[in-house]
Amino acid sequence: MIKEIDSHKLACIIAGTLDDKLGKEIAILNISHVSSLADYFVIVTGDSTPQVKSLMESVKDKIKELFERLPNRTENDLRNRWNLLDYGDVVVHILHRDERNTYAIEKFWNNAFSIPENEWKEIAKEYSIYNK
């Protein structure tokens, strides 16, 4: 179990966990230079409301297991179609496809830097359930 981790690696491991659980359209935005809210946003799409909830639970469980970290807060809308996990330096947005299209977080944060998929997959590889 590793307790200390930088925000970039944490975001990549979260993205890898979401990928393992079949989350879609995973994006990591480095917002550290445009906002004091966090260093990174991890954004993922779920195809159904149960999958949105499952993705949220998977991230919470994995990060607790690896780093003994719980989110500072969690939020979700009344229909459980947008879940948010706030780890302070990394904020995870888990959205149903319709909400992802409606709110277009990446367009709003268009000044943020995107982390390439091959980069976060490489960093997250050692924590993947498929790598054991």
N, C-alpha and C positions, 0 to 999 in steps of 0.2 A: 504494500500500500504506500503510495506516494502522497505526501501531504502538501508540499509546496509545488506550485505550478504557475507559470506565467499565463497571462490572459490569451495570448496567441495560441499556445498549445491547448489550453482548456477549450477554446472555441473549436479547434480542429478535432479534438476528442469528442466533443458534443456532436459535431457534424458527422463524425464517423459512427457514433452510436445511432444517430437518426438514420444514416444510410443502412446500417445493419438491420434496422427495423422497417426498411422499405419506405422511408420518407422520400418524398419527391421534391425536385427542384431546390435542392439544398444550396443555400448561399451564405457566405460569411462576408460581412461588411466591416472593414476597419473604420470606425467612426471617431477614433481618438483625436484626430486633428480638426474635427468639425463640431464636436459636442463633448460636454463633460458628463453626459449621462452614463457612458460606459466606454470601454475600449472597442468592443466588438458586438455586433448583432449576428446571431445565427438565425436564419429564416428557413422554414421548411413547410411543405404542403402535405396535408393528409387528405386521402380520398374520401374519408367518411368521418363522422363525428366519433365513433368508437376508436378509429385509428388516431385521431388527434389526441384523444385522452391517453391511448396506449403509448404514443410517442413521448408525451409529457412524462408519464410514469417511468418509462425506460431511461430517459435522461436523468431524472431525479435519482433513481436507483443506482445507475452506473457511476455517477459523480459522487454519490455518498459512499459507495463501495471503494472506489479508487482513492478518493481524496478526503473522505470524511467531511464533505461539504454539502450543506443544504442550501437551497436558494434563500436569499434574503426575504423574498416574497414571491408569491405566485398569484396570478390573476387569470380569470377566464370570463368570457361573456356568458350571458344567461343561457344560451343554447349550446355552450361548450364547443364553439366552432373557432375560437381564437384563444389559445392558452399562452401565457407568458411566464417564463421562469427568469427571475432576476438574480443573477449571481454577483451583482455589483459591477465587476469588470466585464462580464459577458451577459447579455440579455438574449434569451431564446424566445423566438416567436414561432409558435406552432399553429398554423392556420389551415382551415378547410379551404379547398380550392377556390370556392366562390369568394370567400373573404380575402384570400391572397390576391385575387384579381381586382377586387373592389378597392382595397386599401393601398396596393402597389407600393409597399414600403421601400423597395429598391429605387423607385422613381423619386420618392420624397427625399431619400438620402443619396441623391445622385452625385454628391461631392465626396462620398465615401469611397475608399479603395476596396475592390473585391479581391478576396483571396482565391486564387485559382483552385479548381477542384483537384487537380493532380497534386498540388501542394498539401492541402488539408488531408487528402487520402493517405499520402505518404506518412505524414506525422501521426495520423490516427491508426495506422496499420497495426502497430504492436498492441493496441487496445481492442481490436476488432474481435468479435465472437467467432469470426471465420478464420482467425489466425492462430487458433489454439490447438 
